[in-house]
């Protein structure tokens, strides 16, 4: 379920751009395009909301495998964070970098595609994201089969590292003309979404399950998401200092290098910390 929900916002990013571009081609004014697109998506939205309302409460087996999740007051949140601060900070910093470059890839997708010399047709945005969503669903689905929480935690951090490793590998492959511009964007997206989604679906979930402290994943996700989106808002406040449209691709590729290197470093720190922390506890 979590894998499907995360894949949905990957597909939604591409689908919304495709629908918006198609509406513009149908002579819908730019000022009315968001309203028209929202109206189109309203019917499936209501259907999917009904489906979410049918999800059952966690059963006894779920609670025994992942621990019971309880509400956390301010003292509980502070105590939990300080107990695992080095590992959590490393993950949150990596997540911040990933959120920045993921948002730039999404918000400036037309400029990046044009910089790569690709004609931006409406279907292009959806097709590229479909391949990414497929890879994410497969990977997240595999982790849902893990019953050993320690193994799931360590392996998911390793996949996050491998995902970010796709960024420099894709840049080098594009430079050597080993891959097309289309597959470059797909691989970059896959490399970004692998750690982004695994943080949502696996990392924090398994940290909660493998540590004895009571809590819930909502607090950890709040920390990561608020940090990531605050960073992107700050970046957008200084958007006038960003490169001109013609240089968006160059700016994007430089950020990919930085995020790849530093993101891998932060995840390696998190992996080392939790291996040591859990070894001491057990």
LUMFIGU-945128 format. One record per atom (N, C-alpha, C): residue in one letter; x, y, z. Coordinates in steps of 0.02 Angstrom, whole numbers, padded with zeros to 5 digits, always signed. Each point is the difference from the previous one (the first is absolute). Layout:
BEGIN
AXYZ/...
This chain:
BEGIN
X+00041-00060+00000/X-00041+00060+00000/X+00043+00063+00000/X+00051+00001+00044/X+00043+00059+00004/X+00038+00009-00065/X+00023-00056-00030/X+00035+00005-00064/X-00046+00029-00054/X-00062-00023+00000/X-00048+00026-00049/X-00015+00073+00009/X-00007+00022+00063/X-00014+00070+00014/X+00058+00044-00022/X+00062-00023+00013/X+00058+00040-00020/X+00007+00001-00076/X-00014-00056-00032/X+00002-00001-00073/X-00052+00046-00030/X-00055+00010+00037/X-00054+00042-00027/X+00023+00072-00008/X+00041+00025+00047/X+00020+00070-00009/X+00055+00007-00052/X+00035-00054-00016/X+00046+00002-00057/X-00040+00005-00065/X-00050-00044-00007/X-00042+00002-00059/X-00039+00065-00004/X-00023+00025+00058/X-00039+00062+00000/X+00041+00058-00026/X+00064+00001+00016/X+00043+00054-00024/X+00002+00002-00076/X+00010-00059-00031/X+00002-00003-00073/X-00069+00009-00031/X-00051-00031+00030/X-00067+00005-00028/X-00027+00071+00002/X+00012+00035+00054/X-00025+00069+00005/X+00033+00045-00052/X+00065-00011-00012/X+00033+00039-00052/X-00026-00018-00069/X-00012-00064-00012/X-00026-00021-00065/X-00070+00029-00013/X-00043-00004+00051/X-00068+00028-00007/X+00003+00075-00010/X+00042+00034+00039/X+00007+00072-00007/X+00024+00020-00069/X+00051-00035-00025/X+00026+00016-00067/X-00053-00015-00054/X-00037-00054+00009/X-00053-00017-00048/X-00055+00052-00001/X-00020+00024+00059/X-00051+00052+00004/X+00022+00065-00033/X+00063+00017+00008/X+00027+00060-00034/X-00004-00009-00075/X+00015-00061-00024/X-00005-00014-00072/X-00072+00005-00025/X-00048-00011+00046/X-00071+00005-00019/X-00027+00071+00006/X+00046+00047+00005/X-00017+00072+00002/X-00033+00021+00065/X+00009-00039+00054/X-00023+00022+00066/X+00048+00055+00025/X-00025+00058+00021/X+00044+00053+00024/X+00043-00023+00059/X+00061+00025+00004/X+00045-00021+00054/X-00029+00013+00069/X-00038+00054+00007/X-00028+00017+00065/X-00056-00048+00021/X-00032-00033-00049/X-00053-00048+00015/X+00023-00072-00003/X+00061-00011-00023/X+00025-00068-00006/X+00002-00038+00066/X+00025+00030+00056/X+00000-00037+00063/X-00070-00021+00023/X-00049+00044-00010/X-00069-00016+00019/X-00026-00058-00042/X+00012+00003-00066/X-00023-00053-00044/X+00033-00067+00017/X+00066+00002+00014/X+00035-00062+00017/X-00026-00028+00066/X-00012+00043+00050/X-00027-00023+00063/X-00068-00031-00006/X-00041+00028-00044/X-00067-00027-00012/X+00004-00070-00030/X+00047-00010-00046/X+00008-00065-00032/X+00020-00053+00052/X+00043+00019+00047/X+00024-00049+00050/X-00047-00009+00059/X-00053+00040+00005/X-00043-00002+00059/X-00036-00067+00006/X-00026-00027-00055/X-00038-00063+00003/X+00044-00058+00024/X+00059-00012-00030/X+00041-00055+00027/X+00023+00014+00072/X+00010+00064+00017/X+00020+00016+00068/X-00052-00024+00051/X-00063+00012-00013/X-00053-00022+00046/X-00001-00076+00006/X+00009-00034-00056/X+00001-00073+00001/X+00057-00027+00041/X+00059+00029-00007/X+00058-00025+00037/X-00005+00018+00075/X-00031+00056+00015/X-00011+00017+00071/X-00045-00052+00033/X-00051-00022-00036/X-00043-00053+00027/X+00039-00064+00012/X+00045-00017-00047/X+00040-00060+00009/X+00045+00005+00062/X+00029+00059+00011/X+00043+00009+00059/X-00040-00008+00065/X-00063+00021-00002/X-00042-00005+00060/X-00016-00072+00019/X+00012-00047-00046/X-00014-00070+00013/X+00059-00038+00030/X+00056+00034+00010/X+00059-00033+00028/X-00014-00019+00073/X+00011-00063+00019/X-00014-00021+00069/X+00053+00025+00049/X-00017+00000+00064/X+00047+00018+00052/X+00054-00054+00006/X+00060+00018+00026/X+00052-00050+00009/X-00023-00056+00046/X+00014-00062-00021/X-00019-00058+00041/X+00054-00018+00050/X-00012-00054+00038/X+00048-00020+00051/X+00067-00021-00031/X-00003-00032-00058/X+00062-00021-00033/X+00040+00061-00020/X-00033+00050-00029/X+00035+00061-00019/X+00033+00033+00060/X-00035+00003+00056/X+00027+00032+00059/X+00058-00039+00030/X-00003-00066-00004/X+00054-00041+00028/X+00063+00004-00043/X-00008+00007-00066/X+00058+00003-00045/X+00033+00069-00001/X-00040+00053+00006/X+00026+00068-00007/X-00005+00042+00063/X-00022-00028+00055/X-00013+00034+00063/X-00062+00043-00004/X-00033+00008+00057/X-00059+00043+00003/X+00021+00072-00006/X-00036+00039-00040/X+00016+00071-00009/X-00043+00041+00047/X+00032+00044+00037/X-00035+00040+00050/X+00010+00074-00015/X-00044+00041+00028/X+00008+00072-00008/X+00060+00024+00040/X+00032+00053-00027/X+00059+00027+00033/X-00013+00073+00019/X+00011+00016+00064/X-00004+00070+00020/X+00067+00034-00013/X+00006+00063+00017/X+00061+00037-00016/X+00061-00030+00035/X-00009-00023+00062/X+00056-00031+00036/X+00021-00066-00032/X-00049-00039-00022/X+00015-00063-00035/X+00039+00013-00064/X-00022+00049-00039/X+00033+00016-00063/X+00072+00023+00011/X+00008+00043+00050/X+00067+00025+00015/X+00046-00057+00022/X-00026-00043+00043/X+00040-00055+00026/X+00019-00049-00056/X-00048-00015-00043/X+00014-00047-00055/X+00052+00028-00047/X-00008+00064-00018/X+00047+00031-00047/X+00071+00001+00030/X+00007+00020+00062/X+00066+00004+00031/X+00032-00069+00007/X-00042-00051+00008/X+00026-00068+00008/X+00034-00025-00064/X-00027+00020-00057/X+00026-00024-00065/X+00020+00057-00046/X+00019+00057+00030/X+00012+00061-00038/X+00051-00008-00057/X+00058-00029+00010/X+00049-00003-00055/X-00027-00036-00062/X-00032-00057+00010/X-00027-00037-00057/X-00058+00035-00032/X-00044+00029+00040/X-00058+00035-00028/X+00021+00062-00037/X+00047+00038+00027/X+00023+00060-00034/X+00032-00017-00067/X+00039-00054-00002/X+00031-00020-00063/X-00052-00016-00053/X-00052-00038+00019/X-00054-00017-00047/X-00038+00062-00022/X-00015+00044+00048/X-00038+00061-00017/X+00039+00046-00046/X+00066+00006+00010/X+00041+00041-00044/X+00002-00029-00071/X+00006-00066-00004/X-00002-00032-00066/X-00068+00011-00033/X-00052-00006+00040/X-00069+00011-00025/X-00009+00072-00024/X+00029+00048+00036/X-00003+00070-00021/X+00030+00009-00069/X+00059-00027-00011/X+00033+00006-00065/X-00042-00033-00055/X-00027-00058+00015/X-00040-00036-00050/X-00063+00039-00016/X-00032+00029+00051/X-00061+00039-00011/X+00014+00061-00045/X+00057+00033+00011/X+00018+00058-00041/X+00006-00019-00073/X+00040-00051-00015/X+00012-00017-00070/X-00061-00034-00031/X-00038-00037+00040/X-00061-00031-00027/X-00051+00053-00019/X-00006+00051+00042/X-00047+00055-00014/X+00022+00040-00061/X+00064+00011-00006/X+00025+00037-00059/X-00012-00041-00063/X+00013-00065+00004/X-00013-00043-00058/X-00074+00002-00020/X-00045+00002+00049/X-00071+00002-00016/X-00023+00068-00024/X+00019+00053+00036/X-00026+00067-00015/X+00031+00029-00064/X+00061-00020-00015/X+00033+00027-00060/X+00010-00054-00053/X-00044-00050+00001/X+00005-00056-00048/X-00001+00024-00073/X-00045+00044-00020/X+00000+00022-00071/X+00066+00032-00021/X+00028+00042+00045/X+00064+00032-00017/X+00057-00051-00004/X-00001-00049+00045/X+00053-00050-00002/X-00005-00043-00062/X-00062-00021-00017/X-00009-00040-00061/X+00023+00039-00062/X-00019+00063-00003/X+00021+00040-00058/X+00076+00009-00002/X+00030+00007+00059/X+00073+00005+00003/X+00034-00063-00025/X-00034-00057+00007/X+00026-00064-00024/X-00014-00010-00074/X-00036+00047-00030/X-00016-00004-00071/X-00059-00044-00016/X-00045-00009+00048/X-00059-00043-00009/X-00062+00044-00006/X-00042-00015-00050/X-00063+00037-00008/X-00048-00020+00056/X-00027+00050+00034/X-00043-00013+00059/X-00073-00010-00022/X-00017-00060-00020/X-00069-00017-00016/X-00037-00018+00065/X-00066+00005+00002/X-00037-00014+00062/X+00013-00070+00028/X+00005-00050-00043/X+00008-00068+00025/X+00069-00014+00028/X+00049+00042-00017/X+00069-00012+00022/X+00005-00002+00076/X-00034+00046+00034/X+00005+00004+00073/X-00028-00063+00033/X-00055-00026-00026/X-00031-00059+00030/X+00040-00063-00013/X+00025-00008-00061/X+00036-00061-00018/X+00064-00007+00041/X+00037+00054+00007/X+00062-00003+00039/X-00013-00018+00073/X-00053+00028+00029/X-00015-00014+00070/X-00029-00070+00010/X-00031-00028-00051/X-00027-00068+00006/X+00056-00050+00010/X+00056+00008-00036/X+00056-00045+00009/X+00029+00007+00070/X+00004+00061+00025/X+00026+00011+00067/X-00046-00032+00052/X-00065+00011-00007/X-00048-00028+00047/X+00003-00077+00001/X+00010-00030-00058/X+00005-00073-00004/X+00059-00024+00041/X+00058+00032-00008/X+00059-00020+00038/X-00010+00009+00074/X-00033+00055+00020/X-00011+00014+00071/X-00048-00052+00030/X-00053-00017-00035/X-00048-00049+00025/X+00034-00068+00012/X+00041-00021-00048/X+00035-00064+00007/X+00046+00001+00061/X+00039+00053+00006/X+00048+00004+00056/X-00037+00004+00067/X-00049+00043+00006/X-00037+00006+00063/X-00039-00064+00016/X-00026-00032-00052/X-00035-00063+00010/X+00045-00054+00029/X+00062-00002-00023/X+00047-00049+00026/X+00012+00011+00074/X+00008+00063+00020/X+00012+00014+00071/X-00060-00015+00044/X-00059+00001-00028/X-00059-00017+00039/X+00000-00074+00020/X+00040-00041-00035/X+00004-00072+00015/X+00048-00014+00057/X+00042+00049+00019/X+00048-00010+00054/X-00037-00008+00067/X+00018-00051+00037/X-00026-00008+00068/X+00051+00021+00052/X+00063-00002-00018/X+00053+00021+00046/X+00010+00075-00007/X-00018+00037+00052/X+00002+00073-00004/X+00071+00027-00006/X+00048-00032+00033/X+00070+00023-00004/X+00026-00006-00072/X-00012-00058-00030/X+00022-00010-00069/X-00034+00049-00047/X-00065+00011+00010/X-00036+00046-00043/X+00028+00071+00006/X+00018+00020+00061/X+00027+00067+00011/X+00068+00008-00035/X+00045-00047+00012/X+00067+00006-00029/X-00001-00007-00076/X-00041-00045-00025/X-00003-00009-00073/X-00033+00060-00034/X-00049+00030+00033/X-00033+00058-00031/X+00047+00059-00003/X+00041+00010+00052/X+00050+00054-00003/X+00050-00014-00056/X+00018-00063-00009/X+00046-00018-00054/X-00030+00015-00068/X-00065-00013-00008/X-00033+00015-00064/X-00004+00075-00010/X-00009+00038+00053/X+00002+00073-00006/X+00068+00024-00027/X+00053-00031+00025/X+00067+00017-00024/X+00008-00018-00073/X-00023-00060-00019/X+00004-00021-00070/X-00042+00046-00044/X-00059+00021+00025/X-00042+00045-00039/X+00035+00065-00015/X+00029+00030+00051/X+00036+00063-00011/X+00061-00010-00044/X+00028-00061+00002/X+00055-00015-00045/X-00019+00002-00073/X-00065-00007-00015/X-00024+00005-00069/X+00009+00071-00028/X+00002+00050+00044/X+00006+00069-00024/X+00066+00012-00036/X+00058-00011+00032/X+00063+00010-00036/X+00009-00050-00057/X-00025-00062+00008/X+00006-00049-00053/X-00039+00022-00062/X-00060+00027+00010/X-00042+00023-00056/X+00032+00060-00034/X+00029+00045+00040/X+00033+00059-00029/X+00059-00020-00043/X+00039-00048+00024/X+00057-00023-00039/X-00023-00037-00063/X-00052-00041+00007/X-00026-00037-00058/X-00027+00047-00053/X-00034+00054+00021/X-00025+00049-00048/X+00057+00036-00034/X+00051+00017+00038/X+00058+00035-00028/X+00036-00043-00052/X+00002-00066+00012/X+00032-00046-00046/X-00047-00022-00056/X-00063+00025+00002/X-00051-00018-00049/X-00016-00075+00000/X+00004-00030+00060/X-00018-00070+00007/X-00075-00009+00009/X-00035+00052+00021/X-00072-00002+00008/X-00031+00062-00032/X-00064-00005-00017/X-00035+00056-00030/X-00022+00049+00054/X-00022+00059-00021/X-00025+00050+00047/X-00060-00026+00039/X-00043-00039-00033/X-00059-00026+00033/X+00020-00045+00059/X+00045-00047-00012/X+00020-00046+00052/X+00043+00034+00053/X+00033+00054-00018/X+00035+00040+00050/X-00049+00027+00051/X-00055+00029-00024/X-00050+00028+00046/X-00034-00054+00041/X-00011-00058-00031/X-00030-00056+00037/X+00047-00024+00056/X+00064-00009-00016/X+00047-00025+00049/X+00012+00051+00056/X+00003+00064-00018/X+00007+00051+00051/X-00062-00001+00046/X-00059-00005-00029/X-00061-00004+00040/X-00001-00061+00044/X+00020-00057-00027/X+00002-00062+00040/X+00050+00007+00057/X+00058+00029-00014/X+00051+00009+00051/X-00022+00046+00056/X-00042+00049-00016/X-00025+00047+00050/X-00059-00030+00039/X-00045-00033-00036/X-00060-00025+00033/X+00012-00062+00042/X+00052-00040-00016/X+00014-00058+00041/X+00011+00020+00073/X+00048+00044+00015/X+00008+00019+00070/X-00058+00041+00027/X-00030+00042-00043/X-00055+00042+00022/X-00059-00042+00024/X-00017-00051-00039/X-00056-00043+00018/X+00017-00048+00057/X+00061-00026-00001/X+00019-00047+00054/X+00002+00034+00068/X+00017+00064+00002/X-00005+00036+00064/X-00073+00000+00023/X-00046+00010-00047/X-00072+00001+00017/X-00024-00069+00022/X+00018-00051-00037/X-00032-00065+00009/X+00039-00049+00044/X+00065+00009+00006/X+00041-00052+00031/X+00046+00025+00055/X+00041+00050-00013/X+00052+00019+00048/X-00029+00018+00068/X-00042+00050+00003/X-00028+00022+00064/X-00045-00054+00030/X-00036-00035-00043/X-00044-00054+00024/X+00040-00054+00035/X+00057-00021-00030/X+00040-00053+00030/X+00041+00025+00059/X+00019+00065+00000/X+00033+00027+00059/X-00046-00004+00060/X-00063+00019-00010/X-00049-00004+00054/X-00010-00073+00023/X+00002-00046-00047/X-00013-00070+00017/X+00060-00032+00035/X+00060+00021-00016/X+00059-00034+00025/X+00026+00030+00065/X-00022+00060+00017/X+00021+00032+00062/X-00053-00010+00053/X+00020-00004+00064/X-00048-00014+00053/X-00044+00059+00020/X+00018+00060-00021/X-00037+00060+00020/X-00067+00002-00036/X-00052+00016+00038/X-00067+00006-00028/X-00007+00066-00038/X-00038-00002-00055/X-00010+00061-00038/X-00041-00015-00062/X+00001+00047-00047/X-00034-00011-00064/X+00038+00034-00056/X-00011-00026-00060/X+00038+00023-00058/X-00019+00071-00020/X-00059+00023+00020/X-00022+00067-00020/X+00048+00054+00022/X+00028-00007+00060/X+00047+00050+00026/X+00063+00003-00043/X+00028-00058-00017/X+00061-00001-00040/X-00012+00027-00070/X-00057-00017-00029/X-00016+00025-00067/X-00011+00075+00001/X-00029+00025+00055/X-00008+00073+00007/X+00067+00034+00000/X+00048-00027+00037/X+00067+00029+00001/X+00031+00002-00069/X-00003-00056-00035/X+00032-00004-00066/X-00035+00044-00051/X-00067-00005-00004/X-00037+00038-00050/X+00005+00075+00012/X-00007+00021+00063/X+00002+00072+00014/X+00069+00028-00015/X+00053-00038+00014/X+00067+00022-00016/X+00011+00004-00075/X-00023-00051-00036/X+00009-00002-00072/X-00036+00056-00035/X-00063+00010+00017/X-00039+00051-00035/X+00018+00071+00023/X+00021+00008+00062/X+00025+00065+00022/X+00062+00019-00041/X+00044-00049-00010/X+00059+00012-00041/X-00018+00021-00071/X-00051-00032-00028/X-00019+00017-00069/X-00033+00069-00003/X-00039+00017+00051/X-00030+00067+00002/X+00054+00053+00004/X+00051-00012+00040/X+00055+00048+00005/X+00035+00007-00068/X+00010-00057-00034/X+00031+00002-00066/X-00042+00040-00049/X-00066-00008+00003/X-00044+00037-00046/X-00002+00075+00017/X+00012+00018+00063/X+00002+00071+00017/X+00059+00035-00033/X+00051-00040-00016/X+00058+00028-00034/X+00003-00022-00073/X-00059-00014-00028/X-00002-00026-00069/X+00026+00050-00051/X-00003+00065+00017/X+00025+00051-00047/X+00075-00007-00009/X+00034-00031+00048/X+00072-00010-00006/X+00017-00065-00036/X-00052-00040-00015/X+00011-00063-00037/X+00017+00016-00072/X+00031-00047-00036/X+00020+00013-00069/X-00060+00011-00046/X+00013+00032-00056/X-00053+00012-00049/X-00026-00065-00028/X-00058+00003-00032/X-00033-00061-00024/X+00046-00042-00044/X+00039+00033-00042/X+00044-00036-00046/X+00053-00040+00037/X+00014+00018+00063/X+00053-00033+00037/X-00027-00045+00056/X-00066-00014-00003/X-00030-00042+00051/X+00030-00069+00003/X+00014-00030-00058/X+00029-00067-00003/X+00068-00001+00034/X+00042+00050-00013/X+00066+00002+00031/X-00006+00005+00076/X-00045+00042+00023/X-00011+00007+00072/X-00025-00066+00031/X-00045-00033-00035/X-00028-00064+00023/X+00054-00054+00005/X+00042-00005-00051/X+00052-00052+00001/X+00051+00011+00055/X+00017+00063+00012/X+00047+00015+00055/X-00030-00020+00067/X-00064+00015+00009/X-00033-00020+00062/X-00003-00076+00007/X-00009-00035-00055/X-00002-00074+00002/X+00067-00027+00026/X+00055+00029-00023/X+00065-00021+00025/X+00006+00011+00075/X-00020+00060+00022/X+00005+00017+00071/X-00044-00045+00043/X-00062-00009-00022/X-00047-00042+00039/X+00023-00072+00001/X+00026-00024-00057/X+00025-00069-00002/X+00056-00012+00050/X+00048+00045+00001/X+00059-00008+00044/X-00019+00008+00073/X-00031+00057+00016/X-00015+00014+00071/X-00057-00045+00026/X-00049-00015-00042/X-00054-00044+00022/X+00026-00070+00017/X+00044-00026-00041/X+00030-00065+00015/X+00039+00003+00066/X+00036+00055+00009/X+00038+00008+00063/X-00045+00000+00061/X-00057+00035-00003/X-00046+00002+00056/X-00031-00068+00014/X-00018-00036-00052/X-00029-00067+00010/X+00052-00049+00028/X+00062+00007-00021/X+00053-00042+00028/X+00009+00013+00075/X-00005+00064+00019/X+00004+00017+00071/X-00058-00031+00038/X-00060+00004-00028/X-00059-00029+00032/X+00006-00075+00007/X+00025-00033-00052/X+00009-00073+00001/X+00049-00020+00055/X+00057+00036+00002/X+00050-00015+00051/X-00027+00012+00070/X-00037+00054+00009/X-00027+00017+00066/X-00048-00054+00025/X-00049-00018-00042/X-00050-00048+00023/X+00028-00070+00008/X+00050-00018-00040/X+00032-00065+00010/X+00033-00002+00070/X+00035+00054+00016/X+00033+00003+00065/X-00050+00004+00057/X-00050+00043-00008/X-00051+00010+00053/X-00038-00064+00015/X-00021-00035-00052/X-00040-00061+00010/X+00044-00057+00024/X+00064-00001-00019/X+00045-00052+00024/X+00011+00008+00076/X+00006+00062+00022/X+00009+00013+00072/X-00061-00021+00039/X-00060+00015-00028/X-00063-00016+00035/X-00012-00075+00004/X+00026-00036-00051/X-00014-00072-00002/X+00062-00041+00017/
